[in-house]
Amino acid sequence: MSDAEHPVPPAGEDIHLPAGSMKPFLCGLGITLTVIGSTIFTPYLFVFGLIIFLTTTYKWIQDVRHDVAALPEEHGPQH
């Protein structure tokens, strides 16, 4: 069969991709500093890494909630 027999319908909606973000990298960095600080170095490095991890995780979750809220109604949470 050729494409002329079965034309492709036009796209019904745009594909949504989240914007680029440093939050996943910073979250991983915070976890790394927390583990290194707790096993090898000082407690200060542990606390610093934990603060980075918790802050970026909180901000990342906020971004995801905002993205989900911005989706069209038919893409929202199913109840």
N, C-alpha and C positions, 0 to 999 in steps of 0.2 A: 504494500500500500504506500502511496505517496502522501506527502504533506498536503497536497491539493485536495485530496479526498477527505481528510480529517484536519481542518484548520485548527490551530491552537487558539483557545479562547483568550481574550485579554485578561491580564492580571486583575484580580478582584480587590486587592489591597496591597499596601506597601509592607515590606518586611521591616520590622522594628528590631534594631540592634542597639544595645546600650552603648553609651559613649565610652571612649577610652578612659581608663582610670588607673591611678597609681595605688589605689587602695589594696588590691590583692598583693602587690609587691610589698607594700608597707606592712600588711598583716603578716606575711611570711617573715619579713625582717624582724618584726616584734616577737614572733614565736621563736625565731632563731636566737635573738638576744636573751630571751627569757630562759631558754634551755642552757645556753652557754653560761649565763650569769648564775644559774642555780647549780651548775655542776663544776665549773672551772674557776670563774672569776669572783667578783664581789657581789654582795646582795644589791648594790646600787644598779648594776647592770641588769639584774633580774627585775627590779622594780621598773627601771626605764623601759625594758622590753615589754613588760606586762602592760604598762600604760600605753605604749604604741599599739600593741595588739588589741587591747580593749577599745581604745578610741577608734581605730580604723575599722574594727568589726562593727561597732555601733553605727558609724557613718555609712559603711557599706550596706548595712541592713536598711538604713533610712533611704538610701538611693534606690534600692530594689523596691521598697514599698512605694516610693514616688513613681517609679517606672510602671509598676503594676496598676497603680491608680490612674495613670494616664492612658492605659489601654482602652480600646473601645469596649462597650458594655458586654458584647458577646465573648470577649476574651478574659473577662474578669473571673474572680473565684466562683466556682460552681457550688450552689447551695442545695 
